[in-house]
Amino acid sequence: MNKWLIGARIRTLPAAIAPVLSATALAYNKNNSINLVNGILSLFVGISLQIGVNYSNDYSDGIKGTDEERVGPTRLVASGLATPKAVKKAALITYLIGAIFGMALALRTNPWLILIGACAIVSAWFYTGGKKPYGYKGLGEVSVFIFFGLVATLGTFYGQTGSVTVEAIFAAISNG
């Protein structure tokens, strides 16, 4: 299998896809229609950020030696399949792709989504990156709840309907 597909950790993508699908279904239930372009943009943002966080986690753990005696899926840096520089570059490119899709979605809906997207990217990077990664302090689950639950679901629903409903909030909590 291609090393970049291994590093992208394709099996983790349902965490990014489920919030988009559930929010789109709720939007259809509310409006009896969906905005296909906004739905696709939301999906691409979610997938890009999920892959980006997987690459940046691989990079950060690899340069810190965290994954040296790893049990579980192969990591690119720790296994020597790719250099830290290449994996970092892959993470940054993937975040850039997500930012481009996010910018398009924000310009179609609400510019505030740009700030939310920037927060998501910063949060993804510092999950295991930086001098004091919050993922090592038991806060990774909180971030997943916020960004892959609340933000992904409510952002998609908002992109579809221009509103947020109680049902969407419950779906966001459930996805989180």
Secondary structure, DSSP 8 states (H G I E B T S, - for coil): --HHHHHHTGGGTHHHHHHHHHHHHHHHHHHSS--HHHHHHHHHHHHHHHHHHHHHHHHHHHHHTTTTT--SS--HHHHTSS-HHHHHHHHHHHHHHHHHHHHHHHHHS-THHHHHHHHHHHHHHTTT-SSS-GGGGT-HHHHHIIIIIIIHHHHHHHHHHSS--HHHHHHHHHH-
